[in-house]
Amino acid sequence: MAENEDKLVKAIDKLTKATHRSNNLGWMVLRGIFYSIGWIIGLALIATLIYYTLPLIGEGNALGRFVHAIANIIQRNQY
């Protein structure tokens, strides 16, 4: 019985230390920076995929014409 209680106390101490470590201000700032970088990379990938796939829709519908016009404007402004 005392053996189980010792294991429980050790587990609680370990959990308390991990909680204090994860609530550290420096760790939270670092985690926020990496979280933001992940969002930026993800949004850039999604925007790139949309930029290259939507003009392939074609001239057949209103969405295709609109996207094609936007793509042409972007391409003209690059030079």
TAMOWO-V65659 format. One record per residue. N is the residue number from 1. RES is the residue in three letters. SS is DSSP state (h for helix, s for strand, l for the rest). PHI is phi as a letter, one per 20 degrees, with the letter a starting at -180 (* if undefined). OMEGA is omega in whole degrees, -180 to 180 (999 if undefined). Layout:
N&RES&SS&PHI&OMEGA ; N&RES&SS&PHI&OMEGA
This chain:
1&MET&l&*&180 ; 2&ALA&h&f&179 ; 3&GLU&h&f&178 ; 4&ASN&h&f&179 ; 5&GLU&h&f&177 ; 6&ASP&h&f&178 ; 7&LYS&h&f&-180 ; 8&LEU&h&f&179 ; 9&VAL&h&f&178 ; 10&LYS&h&f&179 ; 11&ALA&h&f&179 ; 12&ILE&h&f&177 ; 13&ASP&h&f&179 ; 14&LYS&h&f&179 ; 15&LEU&h&f&178 ; 16&THR&h&f&178 ; 17&LYS&h&f&179 ; 18&ALA&h&f&179 ; 19&THR&h&f&178 ; 20&HIS&h&f&180 ; 21&ARG&h&f&-177 ; 22&SER&h&f&178 ; 23&ASN&l&e&178 ; 24&ASN&l&f&-177 ; 25&LEU&h&f&180 ; 26&GLY&h&f&179 ; 27&TRP&h&f&180 ; 28&MET&h&f&178 ; 29&VAL&h&f&179 ; 30&LEU&h&f&179 ; 31&ARG&h&f&178 ; 32&GLY&h&f&178 ; 33&ILE&h&f&-180 ; 34&PHE&h&f&176 ; 35&TYR&h&f&179 ; 36&SER&h&f&178 ; 37&ILE&h&f&178 ; 38&GLY&h&f&177 ; 39&TRP&h&f&-179 ; 40&ILE&h&f&180 ; 41&ILE&h&f&179 ; 42&GLY&h&f&179 ; 43&LEU&h&f&177 ; 44&ALA&h&f&178 ; 45&LEU&h&f&180 ; 46&ILE&h&f&179 ; 47&ALA&h&f&179 ; 48&THR&h&f&178 ; 49&LEU&h&f&179 ; 50&ILE&h&f&-179 ; 51&TYR&h&f&-177 ; 52&TYR&h&e&-177 ; 53&THR&h&e&-177 ; 54&LEU&h&f&177 ; 55&PRO&h&f&178 ; 56&LEU&h&f&179 ; 57&ILE&h&f&175 ; 58&GLY&l&o&-177 ; 59&GLU&l&e&-172 ; 60&GLY&l&f&-177 ; 61&ASN&l&c&-176 ; 62&ALA&h&f&180 ; 63&LEU&h&f&179 ; 64&GLY&h&f&179 ; 65&ARG&h&f&-180 ; 66&PHE&h&f&-179 ; 67&VAL&h&f&178 ; 68&HIS&h&f&178 ; 69&ALA&h&f&178 ; 70&ILE&h&f&179 ; 71&ALA&h&f&178 ; 72&ASN&h&f&179 ; 73&ILE&h&f&180 ; 74&ILE&h&f&-179 ; 75&GLN&h&f&178 ; 76&ARG&h&f&-179 ; 77&ASN&h&f&179 ; 78&GLN&l&f&-176 ; 79&TYR&l&e&999
